[in-house]
Amino acid sequence: MAARNGGGDPDTNFRLVLAIEKARAGNMPKENIERAIRRGAGEDKDGVVFEEITYEAMVLTELR
């Protein structure tokens, strides 16, 4: 999502830098990180589109 929203260049996308650091901390292989950046930036034309979605919910209860 960071590459999609801010581009695939870590020099100009701070969110991408944070995502890369988190992936490296989780021992993700470099090839997987690079492939994920290409897919998110739209450079890898495999037909997959990722979108970020936020859901909000409200729970109502009746007190007696």
N, C-alpha and C positions, 0 to 999 in steps of 0.2 A: 504494500500500500504506500510505503514511503517513496518508492521509485515512481509509482503512478502519479502521486500527488505533486511531487517536487522535482521529478526528473531523475535520471539514472547516474548523475554525476555527484559523487560524494563531496567534491570540493564546493559545490553550491547547494547541497541539500543536507542540512544538519540532521533531520529525522532519519535519513538514509544512513548516515554515519552511526547513529545510535542503534539502528536495526542491525547493521553489520557487526558492531561490537557485541551486541546481545547474541547474535548467531555464532560468532567466534567463541564467546564464553560457553556456549552450549556444544562446542566441538563440532560444529557443522563444517563439512568439507568446503574448501574454497570454490570448487566447481559448482556446488549446489548454490552457494551464495551468489555467484556471478550469473548463473542461470535464472535465479529468482529475480535478480535486478533486471535482466534483459526482458523477462516476461512482464514484470511490473511496469517497465518503461515503454512497453509495446514494441520492442525490437524483435522479439521472438514471436513469429506469426503462427501460433499453434491453435488459435481459435478460442483460447480461454480468456475470459474477462473477469477480473477480480474487482469487487466493489466493497467498500466499507459501509456497514449498516449499523445503526444504533437503534435499539428498541428501548422504549420507556414504558413502564407499567405502573398503575396505581391500584393498590388493594384497598378496598373499602370494607370496613367491618362495622357492624352495628353493636353498640354497647347497650346492655340492659341492666 
